[in-house]
């Protein structure tokens, strides 16, 4: 055994976390592979019945030349290498990268690792945790990639496979690994980009979430019962009324709650996922609707804190080996992964409660006229989805226009549905895009076939019971008490105060150096006062970062600023170009100011959470946290006026909501009459929806007839006549389709 191999295996056994179980032994005992042979210190590969050399002469020189052309690989960076080969590429990569640069090596063959380890000594990188070795299996690969610290994903990454004939063999593995790396990098950058908003949401709702039950409490609660997931797509106009008769668990997005209530449909669960303050507009006036809410721990905090019904908290997954106190809290509450849209969360929730089948309604993700939502939806300030991108397969089998973000959401939803052990998923949207992996049925057919069994009343009663005020401490993990949370918050508050305190003198030094440079230019670089200030600036920047690392939320929010602030300070210290130094100082100031400002904002939220926990410990009463006093300011005359305006504008949903809110408080005949008018408009809307649905079916039938598909056309004409027996032209069109079928297949009998 060579010294290099011995050193590498010893390092793997000393630091097994950089590999996978049994890696050192597998490498030590590895047998040669059948597709390559070691000949003259090169690999002779068997490719398509031929033998080719993997490297050839000058391989190392070519690798060095290639890596020189690629961006700098500094000590905060990360590279992905697929294929160990003979170790040449890995050796050059480490030699040309800064000390501390991380590398993930994906290699399925222990024998190839042995060949690389025999030729090069990577024991130092292994011991320090700079080289991580993994296999290409999805879960193993994901575990390694997600185990790398978040800041490593901030800067541009090198992702490559063996740039030799050997690389051809690793192409598929490289594609899979690259995709995982990009997903993780996007997640980190999203976390950092939205970090402050997300972390303020968590902190501001933390007391209520800590004392509320988690989704673990309702796991499998509705096992075997159908669940209908209601999204806010434009097709909801056509079939929302059919949900009245559905015997199913109804899980709705917050955007649809007001409409469902206006149709006298009480969903079982409303989900709260959106992080933006704008989200609260969907729930205004509905906080006391007494419907259980399932909320992501990152959703907008006012939605959670203001909700008067039960709130079940869904945590987000933490990194492998993450010891942060909130990671433990989320694990105890139960995890439901956040994806790119609320529909994914609602679908995951339906699976979580054990629903089978899961029925999708209002899940268009494409549509005519590029409408974003059903007609009664109203949120004028919300940004519309991106413009049309391309045609996709439609629900009814014909192409429909989709948008960039819808297409991404559709792909992600299809990926969830395609997983093993998923229940039957029915797309009863009756419009929009075709969602792969689903069965398509009309909503009426779906409810008649699958939604016939009454839900056990005790299950809904359990769901609505929510937190028992006398047992809120039981909602916390074992050993994770309110006092423990309070202590951890206090630790973070101390660290934030230190960050703020250190940032101030760092900014003062920045100002002094800037003034000195502006006054006497390059001569200032020779002054002892300047040199001391530059050294101190670097020291302070490092101390700010060191203090910030202790506060996970702060690093998630502005990790980029801390790393850049330090690097800019180092550039100032080493620089000799006046213009460059002045520009670098300006950047350092901006970055430190952003860091300080963010720390101050987080500190306010931390202190508010701490105060609520302290009040609870002092009084022992959780009610002020779990059930905050809620009084909606209602001015009857103004509400009636607004309801009339809603109705005049065609929005009976808001009119019904306003009238129902004020009628218990006043005996106003005008409100009663207005409500009756709004309800009549709703029924007219239903009648119109039925006629429109029949017209759509008739039009689809005509398109199928033009495409010489009479069987499909006949089904659409029949659906049109079932919805509206008086649908213009449908009866004659049906006869025409039946005649075409008989002419094409004389021996087959059309079914009317």
N, C-alpha and C positions, 0 to 999 in steps of 0.2 A: 504494500500500500504506500503510495507516494506521500511525502510530507504535506503537500497541499491538500490532498484528500483527507488525511488525518486531521489537519487543522480545521478544515471546513466541517467535518462531521462532529468534531468536539464542540465547535461553536454552535452547531444546530442543537446538540444535546444540552448545552448550557442555556440556550435561548430558543426553546421549541415554539414559542409564540409566533415566530416569523415564518413557520412552515405549517404543516398539518400533521396529525397524529401518525407516528411511525415513519416519518420522512427519512430520518437519518439511517434507520435500519434498512429501509427499502433501497436507498442509494448504495449502501455498503454491500448489499447482497444482490444488486441488480444484474440481470442476465442480458446479453446483447439482444438488440431488436432484429427482426428478420428483414427489415426494409433498408438497413444501412450496414456497411462494413467499414471498420477502421483500417485504412490502407495508407502507409507513408504519411502519418499524421494528418490525414484528410479523411473525410467521409465519402465512401463510394455509395451513392444512393441508387436504389432500384426504382425507376420511374417509367411506367408504361412499357415494361419489358426491356428497358434500356438501363445501362449503368452510366451515371454521370457523377462528376466530383462536386461536392458541396461548395468548396472554397476555391481551389486552384491557387496559383502563385499570386503573391501580393495582396492577400485577403485583408490582413491587418491594416496595411496602408490604405486600402480602399475604404475600410470602415472609418479610419481616422479622418480621412478627407471628407467623408459624408457627414460625420458628426460636427466637423468644424463649420459646416454650412447651416447648422440648425441653431435655434435660439439658445442663449446661455442657460445652463442648468444650475441654478443656484441652490443654496442650502435649504431654502424653503420650498423647493420644487419637488416634482414627482414625475417619474417616467414609467411607462408600461413596455415591457419587452416580452414578446411571445416566442418561445423557442430558445433553449440554452445553447444548442449547437456544441461547438468545442470550447465555448466560453470566450471566444475572441471579442465578440461585440460587447458583452457584459464588461469585460476588462477595460476596453477602450472607453466605454460609457462612464465607468467610475473614475478613470484616470482624467477624463476631460470635464468632469462635473465638480462643483464645489463640494467640500466636505459636508456630509450631512444630507446630501441629495438622496431622496427615497427612490427605490426601484421596486416595482412589482414584476416578478418573473413568473410567467405561466408556462409550465412544462409538464406534459402528461406522462413522459417516460422517465422513470428513475435512472435508467441507463444513460440517457443523455446528460442528466445532471452529474452523474459520476464522471463522464468524460470531461465535462467542464471543470468540475472540482479537482480532477487530477492535474489539470494544466495551470490553474490559477488559484491563488489564495484569496478567497473572499471572506475569510473568518472575521476580519475586523468589521466589515459591513454587516455581517450576520449578528455579531455580538452587540453592536450598537443599534440594531433594529433598522438599518438603512436598506437591507435587502430582504424582501418578503417573497416567499416562494409558494406557489399555489398550483392547483390543478384546474382544468377547464370546465369541470362540472358546475352547473349554474349556481347551486347553493354554496359550494366551496369557494368559487370565484367571487360571488357576492359578499361572502363573509370577509374575505381578505380585503376587497376594495372598500367596503364600508367600515372596515376597522382602521383604515389609515386616517390620521387626524385631519379634521376639516380644512385647516389653513393650507394644507398641501395642495388642495384642489383650486386655490384661488388663482394661481399663476398659470400661464400656458403650459400644457403637458406635452411631453414627447411620447407618442404611442407608435410602436413599430414592431415588426417581426424580423427575424433573421433575413438580412438583405443579401441572401445567397440563394443557390438552388434549393437549399433546405427550406427557405421561406414558403415555397409553394405548398409544402405539406401542412403548414400552419395557417393557411389563409382563413379557413372557416373558424378556427379557434380565435384567431385575431379579430375577426368581425364581431364575435360574441363578446370578447373581452373589451373591445373598444366601445361597444354599445353600453356595457355596464359602467365603464369609466365615464362616459358622457352623461349618462343618467345621474350618476353620483355627483359629478361636477355641476350639473344643472341644478340639482337639489341644493347643493351647498351655496351656489350663487344666488338662488332664489331665497334661501334662508337669510343670507347676508343682505340681499337687496330689500327684502321685506322684514328683515330681522327685527328692527325696532318696533314696527307695527305688531308683529306676531308676539314678541316678548312683552310688550305693554298689555296686549290682550290677556296673556297668561297671568301676568302679575296682578292686573286689576280684577280678574275674576278668581284668583287663586283661593281666597278664603271660602267662597261659595263652592268651588269645585272640590276642595279638600274635604268639605263636610257633606257633600252630596254623593249619592250612590254612583257607581260606575256601570258601564255597559256589561261588565261581567255578571251583574245581578240579573240581567235579562237574556243571557246567552241561552239559546235553545228554548226560550219561553213559549214560542208559537210553533214548536216543532211539528211539521206535517201539515200546517195550515197554509193556505195561499196568502201571499202578500202582494198588494198592488203598490208599486212605486209610482208616484204621480209627479211628473216634471211639468215645466211651464211652456212647452212647445205650442205652436199655433194650432196643432190638431186637437188640442184639448177643447177647443170651442165645439168640436163636432161630437164628442162623446162623453164629456164630463157628467152629464145627467145620468148616464148609465151606471155610474158608481153608486147611485142611491140604493140600488137593489143588491149590490155586491156584498156577499157574505165573506169578507176577507179582512185581513189586517191591512190597513191603509197607512202607508208611510209617505208623507208628502214633503216636498221641498218648501221652505218658508215662502217662496214666491207664489205658491198656489194655495196657501192656507185661507186667505181671505175669500177667494173664489169658492173653495169647497164649502166654507161655512155659509156663504150666500146661497148655495144650492142645497142647504140643509144636510150637508155631508160632514160628519165629524170624524176626522182622521184619528187614528190611534197614536201616531207619533209624527211630530214635526221635527225636521232636522235643521240644525244650525251649523253651518260650515264656513260661510263667507267671512273673511277677515276684515273687510273694509267697513268704515263707519257708515257708508251709504246703505249697507245691508239692513240697518235698523228700520229703514223706511218701510220694508216689507211687513214689519211686525207692529208698527205703530197702531195703537188701539186694540191690539190682540193679546197683550201680555196677560190679561186675566181670563183668557179663553179656556183655561183649565184642561189643556191638552198636554200630555207628557212631551218633553223635548229631549232629544238626544243631541248633544252638542260636542263638537270637537273642542279639545282644550285650547286650540288656537283661534277659534272663531271670535267674532267681535264681542268684546266683554260686556257691553251694555245689553246685548240680547240675552246673555246668560244671567246677569245680575238682576235684570228687570222682570224676568219670567216668573209668573206667580204659580204656575203648575210645577210638577216634578221635573227635575233636570237630571238626566243621566249623562255622565261625563265619559267621553272616549279619548283615551290618551293616544299619543303618537309614539312610534317605535324609536328607541334610542340606539346609539351605536353599541356594538359588541363591547362588553366590559365597561360600559359607562356607569360610573358609580354616583352620578349626580343625584341629589335627593329627589328631584322631580321625576327622574326616570323610574325610580322605585314607586313613586306615587302613581304614575301612569300605568305601570305594569299591574298594580293592584286594581286600578279602576277598569282595566281592560283596554285593549288596543284595537282601533279601527283605522287602517291606513288612510291617509289623505292623498288624493290624487289631484288631477287637474280640474275637476268639476264636482259640484254637489251630487250629481246623479251617480257618480262612482261611489261616493260615501253612502248614499241611500241604498244602493245595490248591495254593498258590503254589509250594511246593517241588516237588510232582509235575510242575507245568508246567516249572519250572526245570530238572529233570533230563531233560526231553524226553519224558515219559510220554504214551502215546496208546494206548488211552483211559485216562481217570482214573475210577476206580470208587470210589464212596462207600459205606462200610459203617458202621453204628452212628451215622449222622448223622441222628438223629430230629428234633430241634428242635420237637417236639410229641409228645403221646402220651397213652395211656390212663392214668388214675389219677395223672397228673402226676408219674410217676416221672422222676427226673433222670438216672439211670445204670443200667447193667446190674446184675443182682442181686449179682454177686460183687464189685462195686466197694465199697471201704470207706474212708471218710475222715470219721469222725464229726464232726470239728470244722469241716468245710467248710460255708459258708453255702449253703443251698438256693437254687435259682433263684426269681425273683419269682413271686407267685401268678398263677393263671390270669387271662388277660386277655380273650381272645376265641377263637372258633373259626376255624380256617384249613382250607384244602383239604388232605385227607390223602393219604398215599401210595397208598392203595387206592381213592381217588376219593370218599371220604366225609369229612365234617368231623371234625376232631380238635381238642382243646383245646391251645392254645399259651400261652406266657408272654411277658412284655414283652421280656426279654433274648433269648429264643429268636427272637422275631419279628424283632428287629433283626439278629441274626446271620444269619438266613435271607435277609433282604433284601440284606445285604451280600454273602453268598455268591452269590446270584442275579446280583448286579451284576458279580461277577468272571467268572462263567460266560458272561454275555452279551457280554463283550468280543470284539473281532475276533481271529481267529487262535487261538482256543482249540480244544483237541482235543475229541473226543467225550467227554462226561461222562455216566457211567451212575450212576444212583442205585439201588444194590442193597441199600439199608437194610432194605427189606421192613417198613416201619412208619414212624410219625411223620408229618411234613409232606411235602407235595408240593413239591419244589424245582424252580422254573421253570427251563427251559433244559436240564434233564437228560432222558435217556432212561431209562425204568424197565424193569428186568429183574430176575428172581429171581437171587440170587447164584449158584445152581447153573447156571442157564442162561448167566449171564455168564461164569463160569469155563470152561464147556464150549465157548463160542463164541470168547471173546477171550483166554483164559489157557491156551493149549495149547503155546506155544513156550517151550522152555527158555531161561532167561536165560543169556547168555554167561558162563561161570564167571570169566573174566578181569575182567569188569566188577565183579563183587562182590568179587573179590580186590583190585582197585584201591581200591574204596571202603573196605575193611577195613584196608588198609595204613596209611591216615591219614598223620600227619606222620612224615617221616624225620628222626630226631634229629640226623643229621649235616648237615641242610640247613635247619634252622629259620629261619636268617636269610633264606632265600629266600622265606619266608612274608610278609615285610615289603615294602612298596612300595619302588620304586627311590628312594634318597635318604632313606628313612624307616627309619633304623637303630635298634637298641635304644638306642644312645647318644643319638640324637635324641629318642626318646620320654622317656628319662631326663631330658634337659635341659628338655623342655617340662613334665614333671611337677614338676621343681624350680622352674621359674618360677611355676607355679600354687601351689606350696607357699609360696613367698615372698609371693605376693599374699594367700593365706589368712591367713598370719601377720600381715600388715598389717591385714587386716579385723578380726581378733581384737584386735590391739593398739589400733586406733582405736575399736573398739566399747566398750572398757573405760572410757576417759575420757569418752566420750559418755554412758555410763550413770552415771558419777560426777557429771557435770554435771546430769543429769536429777534425781538424788537431791538435790543441793544446792538446785536451784531449787524442787523440791517441798517441801523442809523450810522454805525461806524463805517460800514462799507460805502454807504451813500455819500458820506462826508469826505473820506480820504481815499476811497478806491482800493486798489491792490496793495497800497502801502499798509493798509490795515492788517493784511495777512501776516505781516512781520511783527505786529505788536503782541506782546506777551498776554495782554488783556484779551485780545481776540482769540488767541490759541486756547487759553484757559476756558473761555466761554464756549468754544466749539467742542472741546473735550467734555465739558459739563453738559452741553446740550445732548450729546450722544448718551451720556450716562443717564440723564433724566428720561430720555426717550425709552431707554431700555427698562428703567424702573417703572415707568408708566405701563409699559407692556407687561412687565412681570406682575404688577398688581392687577392688571386687567384680566390676565389669564385665570385668576381665581374666580372670576365672575363669568360663568358660561354664557349667560345672556348677553353680556357686553361683548365678548369675543365673537359670538354668533352675529352680532349686529354690525360691528365695525372692525373685524379682524384685519381687513385690508388696510384701513387707516393706520392701525398700530404698526403693522409691518412696514408700510411705506414711510411713515413718520420716522421710524428708526433708520431706514435705509437713506432717507433724505438727510438726516442728521449726520450720518457717516459720510455721505458725499460732500457735505459742507466742510467737514473736518479735513478731508483729504484733497479738496479741490484747489485749483490754482487759476481758474478762469473766472474773472469777475462776473461776467454776465450769467454764466452758468450757476455760480454760487448764489447770486441774488435771486435767480429764478427758483433754485432749489430751496432757499430759505422761505420764499413765498409759499411754495407747495407744503413745506414742513409746517408752516403756520396754519394753512387751511386744514391740513390733516389733524393737527393737534386740537384745533378749535372744534372740528367735527367730533373728535373723540370726547372732548370735555363736555360739549353740549349734549351729546347722547347720554353720557354718564349721568348728567344732571337730570335728564328726563326719566331715565330708568330709576334713579334714586327716589324721585317723587313717588313712583308706583310702588317701589319696594317699601317705602315708609308707610304708605297708605295700607298696604297688605299687613304690614307688621302691626299697625294700630288696630286693625280689625281683629286680628288674632289675640292681641293683648286684651281687648274689650271682652272677647269671648271667654278667655281664661279667667278674667276678673268676675264676670257675672255668671258664667256657666250657661248662658242662654244663647242658643244658636239661631233663634228666630230672626233677629235683625239681619243676619247674614243670609239665611236660607229664604226667608219670606220678607224682604224689605217692604216697608210701607209704600203702598202704591195708590195713588189717587190721580185719575185722569181728569184733567181740566176740561169740563164740558160746558159750552155756552149754547143752550138749546136753539136760540134764534139763529146763531151763526151756523150751527150744524145743519139745521133745516135748509138754510140758504145754500150751504155747500152741497147738501144732498140733492137739492133741486138742480144745481149747476152740474153735478155729476150725471144726473139723469138726462138733462138736456144735451150733455156731451156724449150720451150713449153708454155711460158706465153705470149700469144698474148694480154691479157688485159693491162699489163704494157707497152708493145710495142706500142699499139694503143695510150695509154695515152701520152707517151713520144713524139711520132711523132706529135700528134695534138698540143702539147704545143709549139713545136719549129717551126712548119711550118708557122705560121703567121709572124715570125721574119726573116725567111730566105727563099730564093727561091731554096732550095737544092733539086735537083732531087733524090738524094739518099734517103732523108727523105720521099719524095713522094712515091718512089718505095717501101720503107720499110713499109710504112703505108698500101699500097695496098696489100703487102704480108701478113701483120698482119690481115687485114680484111678478106683476103682469108682464112687464118688459122681459123679465127672465124667462117666463114661459113662452113668450113670443120668440125669444132668442133660441130656445130649445126647438120650437117648431121650425124656425128658419134653418137651424143646424141640421135637422133631419132632412129638409128639402135640399140643402146644399150638399149633404152627404150623398143623397140619391143622385143629384146632378153629377157629382164627381164620379160615382160608380158608372153612370150612363156614359160619361165622357171617356172613362177608361175602357169601357166595353167597345166604344167606337174605335179607339186607338188599336185595340187588340184585333178588331175585325179588319182594319187596314193592314195590320201586320200578318194577316192570314192565320189568326189564332182563335178560331170560333169557340173552342171549349173554354178558354180563358174569358172570352167576351161574354159567353152565356152566363158564367158565374157572376160577372160584374152586373149584368142586366138583372139577374135574379136578386142580387143584393139591393139594387136600386129600387125594385118593386116591393121588396120586403120593407125597406125603410119608408117608401112613399108610393103607395099603389097608384097614385095619380101622376107619377113622374113623367113629364112630357116625352113621348117617343120611346120610352123604355119597353113597353109591351110589344110594339111593332119590331123594335130592334131585337128583342129576345126571339121572336118568331123567325127573324132573318138569320140569327145565329144558329138556331135549331135546324133550319133548312140547310144551311151551309154544312153543318155536321153530317146530316143525313146524306147529302150529296157526296161528301168526301168519304163517308163510311156507311154505305147503305145497310150493312148488317147490324150497325149499332143503333140503339134507341136513345134519343136525347131525353134527359130527365128534366121535366118542366119544374 
